[in-house]
Amino acid sequence: MSDIAAQATCQWTTNRADTAPPAAEAPSPVDAVAALIGDTPLLQIEYRLDGRPGRLYAKYEIENMTGSIKDRMAAHIMRCAYATGELKPGDTIVEASSGNTGISFAALGTALGHRVRIFMPNWMSRERVQLISNFGAEVVPVSREQGGFAGAVQLAEQYALEHADSFLPRQFANPANIQAHEATTGPEIERQLAIFNRQADAFVAGVGTGGTVMGMGRYLRRKGRSVRVHPLEPANSPTLRTGRHQGHHRIQGISDEFVPAVLDLPSLDAIVDVWDGDAIIMAQMLCRCLGLAVGISSGANVLGAMKLAEQYGPEATVVTVIPDSNKKYLSTDLCHEEPAAEHYLSPRVELCGFRAVR
């Protein structure tokens, strides 16, 4: 992010009249890598749905340091932890992750001189494990019998309790997760939409930690605008709708078996459902038709944005994010032909082109 060095001190809250965080009072170790994070392009994607023209806007987060949106959150959490003294030189960063957050902390931790230990469900793609390991971090696999993702969180907490030199980011409960997107992703999108002479009417994103959708919601609604902000989850696994984990899905990185603590569902608009197979097909289409090599959650987000564009009408400006690339999914069903079910949206879509702006 171009100005992450000047982003919020950790005490910053959103009841400030100007909503902009105060300048940091002292340099942070994160300044060394800040230029590699943020200032990503915004895409205007043109498509036809059942022959009718449509458009949506998507933040292209693949250009971050490790290739995912989670770099923003990891950098901001570390900046806050350095400022408060929670993270000190020599500490080990310990976190539970389904992939991208673990990769971000592995890279940033290594760059800034920390050991990193990631507890990860053992059914995630092998590319995720390999990337984390290649950054020099340790991956601790957690089976379903050990509690799955919830078990990974508990094991990370237990390890930190037993090792005094540990820093636990707690991505699912840390307010800095929300602040990262309120302070950086939101302003960037607003500035880039202005190039198209647009303002956001709706935002949608899959819920992993909930930080992206909460931070974007706070920023876009800060002046009292009635922007609709929608969380997205797999139709196969309606954790947000039911409040408990049920069913399995293939959209890695979202719907991680529980409702995260930072997510305030009552403050958000209706949940958007996308089938995992539909998301896989849309991700494949974005790659094959537009040259956008994206992950499965990106396909889900694009489908969610298309659904909302249909709901709100052709003049509505619907925004989402492309969280990461296809490179972490080469061993998954993303690289196999996916049968199209009758209720899928993607077979009704023709992708026509896109324009990218900074």
C-alpha positions in Angstrom: 0.0 0.0 0.0 1.4 3.3 -1.0 0.6 5.0 2.3 0.5 2.1 4.8 3.3 3.7 6.7 0.9 6.5 7.5 -2.0 4.3 8.4 -3.9 4.1 11.6 -2.3 3.7 15.0 -3.9 0.7 16.6 -6.3 2.8 18.7 -7.9 4.3 15.6 -11.7 3.9 15.5 -14.3 4.7 12.9 -16.2 7.3 14.9 -13.7 9.9 13.9 -15.4 12.6 11.8 -12.8 12.4 9.0 -12.5 8.6 9.0 -8.8 8.8 8.0 -6.4 7.3 10.5 -3.8 9.5 12.1 -0.3 9.3 10.8 2.0 6.8 12.5 4.2 8.5 15.1 7.3 6.4 14.5 8.7 4.3 11.7 7.6 0.6 11.8 9.5 -2.5 10.5 6.6 -3.0 8.2 7.6 0.1 6.3 10.3 -2.0 4.6 7.7 -4.1 2.7 4.8 -1.6 2.5 5.5 -0.7 -1.1 4.8 -4.3 -2.1 1.2 -4.2 -0.7 -1.9 -2.5 -2.0 -2.4 0.0 -4.8 -3.8 -2.8 -6.9 -5.8 -2.3 -10.1 -9.6 -2.1 -10.3 -11.2 -4.0 -13.2 -14.4 -3.1 -15.0 -15.7 -6.4 -16.3 -18.2 -6.4 -19.1 -20.4 -9.5 -19.6 -23.8 -10.6 -21.0 -26.2 -12.6 -18.8 -29.0 -14.3 -20.8 -28.0 -12.0 -23.6 -28.4 -8.8 -21.5 -25.3 -6.6 -21.1 -23.9 -6.1 -17.6 -20.9 -4.8 -15.8 -19.2 -5.2 -12.4 -16.1 -3.9 -10.7 -13.5 -6.1 -9.1 -10.3 -5.2 -7.2 -7.4 -7.2 -8.6 -5.6 -8.3 -5.4 -3.3 -10.7 -7.2 -0.7 -7.9 -7.4 0.0 -7.9 -3.7 3.3 -9.2 -2.3 2.3 -12.9 -2.0 -0.5 -12.7 -4.6 -3.5 -12.3 -2.3 -5.6 -9.8 -0.5 -4.5 -11.2 2.9 -1.2 -9.3 2.6 -3.1 -6.1 3.5 -4.5 -7.6 6.7 -1.2 -9.4 7.7 0.8 -6.2 7.3 -1.7 -4.1 9.2 -1.9 -6.5 12.1 1.9 -6.7 12.3 2.1 -2.9 12.2 -0.3 -2.6 15.1 1.4 -5.3 17.1 4.8 -3.7 16.7 3.3 -0.4 17.8 1.8 -1.9 21.0 4.7 -4.1 21.8 2.7 -7.3 21.3 5.1 -8.3 18.5 8.8 -8.0 19.3 12.0 -8.9 17.5 12.6 -12.6 17.8 9.0 -13.6 18.4 7.4 -16.5 16.5 4.2 -15.7 14.6 1.7 -18.4 15.3 -1.6 -18.5 13.4 -4.4 -20.9 12.1 -5.1 -20.5 8.4 -6.6 -22.2 5.5 -3.9 -20.8 3.2 -3.6 -17.2 2.1 -3.2 -15.7 5.6 -0.6 -18.3 6.4 1.3 -17.5 3.2 1.1 -13.8 4.0 2.4 -14.1 7.5 5.1 -16.6 6.4 6.4 -14.1 3.8 6.1 -11.0 5.9 7.4 -12.8 9.0 10.4 -14.1 7.1 11.1 -10.7 5.5 11.1 -9.0 9.0 13.1 -11.7 10.8 10.4 -13.8 12.5 9.9 -17.5 12.7 6.4 -18.5 11.6 4.3 -21.5 12.6 1.0 -22.1 10.7 -1.7 -24.6 11.8 -3.7 -25.6 8.8 -6.4 -28.1 8.0 -4.8 -31.0 6.1 -7.3 -31.0 3.2 -6.1 -27.7 1.8 -4.3 -27.6 -1.6 -0.7 -28.9 -1.5 0.4 -25.6 -3.2 -0.6 -23.7 -0.1 1.5 -26.0 2.1 4.5 -25.8 -0.3 4.4 -22.0 -0.5 4.3 -21.6 3.3 7.1 -24.1 3.6 9.2 -22.4 0.9 9.0 -19.2 2.9 10.8 -21.1 5.7 7.7 -21.4 7.9 6.5 -24.5 9.6 3.1 -26.0 8.6 1.3 -28.1 11.3 -1.4 -30.1 9.5 -4.7 -30.6 11.5 -7.1 -33.4 10.6 -10.8 -33.5 10.9 -10.4 -35.9 13.8 -8.3 -33.2 15.5 -11.1 -30.7 15.1 -10.6 -29.4 11.6 -10.4 -25.6 11.3 -11.8 -25.0 14.7 -9.2 -27.4 16.0 -6.4 -25.5 14.2 -7.4 -22.3 16.0 -7.4 -24.1 19.3 -4.0 -25.7 18.7 -2.5 -22.3 17.7 -3.9 -20.7 20.9 -2.5 -23.6 23.0 1.0 -23.3 21.4 1.0 -19.6 22.1 0.1 -20.2 25.7 3.0 -22.6 26.1 5.6 -20.4 24.3 6.1 -16.9 25.8 7.9 -15.6 22.7 4.9 -16.2 20.5 2.7 -13.6 18.7 -0.8 -14.8 17.9 -2.5 -12.5 15.2 -6.0 -14.0 15.8 -7.2 -13.0 12.4 -10.8 -14.0 13.0 -11.1 -11.7 16.1 -8.6 -8.9 15.6 -10.2 -5.5 14.8 -7.0 -4.6 12.9 -8.3 -7.0 10.2 -11.2 -4.8 9.6 -9.1 -1.6 9.9 -6.8 -2.8 7.1 -9.6 -2.7 4.5 -11.3 0.4 5.9 -8.0 2.3 5.7 -6.7 1.0 2.4 -8.9 -1.2 0.2 -11.9 1.1 0.6 -10.2 4.4 -0.3 -8.4 2.8 -3.3 -11.7 1.4 -4.7 -13.5 4.7 -4.2 -10.7 6.6 -6.0 -10.6 4.2 -8.9 -14.4 4.1 -9.3 -14.2 7.9 -9.7 -12.2 7.3 -12.9 -15.3 5.6 -14.3 -17.5 8.4 -12.8 -19.0 5.9 -10.5 -19.8 5.4 -6.8 -20.4 2.0 -5.2 -24.0 1.0 -4.7 -23.2 -2.5 -3.5 -20.2 -4.6 -2.4 -20.0 -8.3 -2.0 -17.3 -10.7 -0.9 -16.8 -14.2 0.4 -16.4 -14.4 4.2 -13.3 -16.1 5.4 -12.5 -13.9 8.4 -15.1 -11.3 7.5 -12.5 -8.5 7.6 -12.9 -7.5 3.9 -16.6 -7.2 3.9 -16.7 -5.5 7.3 -13.9 -3.0 6.5 -15.4 -2.2 3.1 -18.8 -1.7 4.6 -17.5 0.7 7.2 -15.6 2.8 4.7 -18.3 2.9 2.0 -21.1 3.8 4.5 -19.0 6.3 6.4 -20.8 9.4 5.0 -24.2 7.9 5.5 -24.5 6.5 2.0 -26.9 3.6 1.8 -24.4 1.2 0.2 -25.5 -2.4 0.3 -22.8 -4.7 1.7 -23.3 -8.4 1.2 -21.4 -11.4 2.7 -21.1 -14.4 0.4 -20.8 -18.1 1.3 -21.0 -21.4 -0.4 -24.6 -22.7 -1.0 -23.1 -26.1 -0.2 -22.1 -25.0 3.3 -24.5 -22.3 4.7 -22.5 -21.6 7.9 -23.5 -18.0 8.1 -27.2 -18.7 7.5 -27.4 -21.5 10.1 -24.8 -20.3 12.6 -23.1 -23.6 12.6 -20.9 -25.7 10.3 -22.7 -28.0 7.9 -21.8 -29.5 4.6 -18.5 -29.4 2.7 -17.4 -27.2 -0.2 -14.5 -26.6 -2.4 -14.1 -22.8 -2.2 -11.0 -22.7 -0.1 -10.5 -19.6 2.1 -14.1 -18.9 2.9 -16.7 -20.5 5.2 -14.1 -22.0 7.5 -16.5 -24.0 9.7 -17.6 -21.2 12.1 -18.8 -17.6 12.1 -15.8 -15.4 12.7 -15.9 -13.0 15.7 -15.1 -9.9 13.6 -18.2 -10.4 11.4 -21.3 -8.4 12.5 -24.0 -10.0 10.4 -26.8 -7.8 11.6 -25.0 -4.8 10.2 -24.8 -6.4 6.8 -27.3 -7.0 4.0 -28.6 -10.3 2.7 -26.2 -13.3 2.4 -25.4 -14.2 -1.2 -25.1 -18.0 -1.9 -22.9 -19.5 -4.7 -22.5 -23.2 -5.4 -18.8 -24.3 -5.4 -19.1 -25.9 -8.8 -20.5 -22.7 -10.3 -17.6 -20.8 -8.7 -15.1 -23.2 -10.3 -16.7 -22.8 -13.7 -16.7 -19.0 -13.5 -13.0 -19.0 -12.3 -12.2 -21.2 -15.4 -14.1 -18.8 -17.6 -12.3 -15.7 -16.3 -9.0 -17.4 -17.1 -10.0 -18.9 -20.5 -12.0 -16.0 -21.8 -10.3 -12.9 -20.3 -6.8 -14.1 -19.4 -7.5 -13.5 -15.7 -5.9 -16.4 -13.8 -8.0 -16.3 -10.6 -8.8 -18.6 -7.7 -12.1 -20.3 -6.9 -13.2 -17.7 -4.4 -12.7 -15.1 -7.2 -15.2 -17.0 -9.4 -17.6 -17.0 -6.4 -17.3 -13.3 -5.9 -17.8 -12.5 -9.5 -21.0 -14.6 -9.6 -22.2 -12.9 -6.4 -21.6 -9.5 -8.0 -23.6 -10.6 -11.1 -26.5 -11.8 -9.0 -26.6 -8.4 -7.2 -26.3 -6.5 -10.5 -29.4 -8.4 -11.7 -31.2 -7.6 -8.5 -30.3 -3.9 -8.3 -30.6 -3.1 -12.0 -28.3 -2.2 -14.9 -27.3 1.2 -13.6 -26.2 -0.1 -10.2 -22.4 -0.2 -9.5 -21.6 -3.5 -7.8 -18.1 -4.0 -6.5 -16.2 -7.1 -5.4 -12.7 -8.4 -5.0 -10.5 -11.0 -6.8 -8.7 -12.3 -3.7 -6.0 -14.4 -5.3 -4.7 -16.2 -8.4 -5.1 -19.8 -9.7 -1.6 -20.8 -8.8 -2.6 -22.1 -5.4 -5.3 -24.4 -6.9 -3.4 -26.3 -9.6 -3.9 -29.6 -7.8 -7.6 -29.0 -7.2 -10.8 -29.3 -9.2 -10.1 -25.8 -10.7 -7.9 -27.6 -13.2 -10.5 -30.3 -14.1 -13.6 -30.0 -16.2 -16.5 -29.2 -13.9 -20.0 -30.4 -14.9 -22.5 -27.6 -15.1 -25.7 -28.1 -13.0 -29.0 -26.8 -14.3 -29.2 -24.2 -11.4 -25.8 -22.7 -12.1 -25.5 -19.2 -13.3 -22.1 -19.4 -15.1 -23.5 -21.3 -18.2 -25.8 -18.3 -18.8 -22.9 -15.8 -18.8 -20.7 -14.6 -21.7 -17.6 -12.7 -20.6 -17.0 -9.8 -23.1 -13.9 -8.0 -21.8 -12.5 -5.8 -19.1 -10.7 -2.5 -18.5 -8.1 -2.1 -15.7 -7.3 1.2 -14.0 -4.9 2.1 -11.2 
